[in-house]
């Protein structure tokens, strides 16, 4: 039971770690096009 509880905790930690990473990727994806749109093309 101890090993099962540990694996369950690891899975929860992995999911918690993955969510912030996706959030950061979305923020970066939103920030990247903004400077391009703000700067006029030559």
Beta strands, then each sheet from edge to edge (+ up, - down):
end
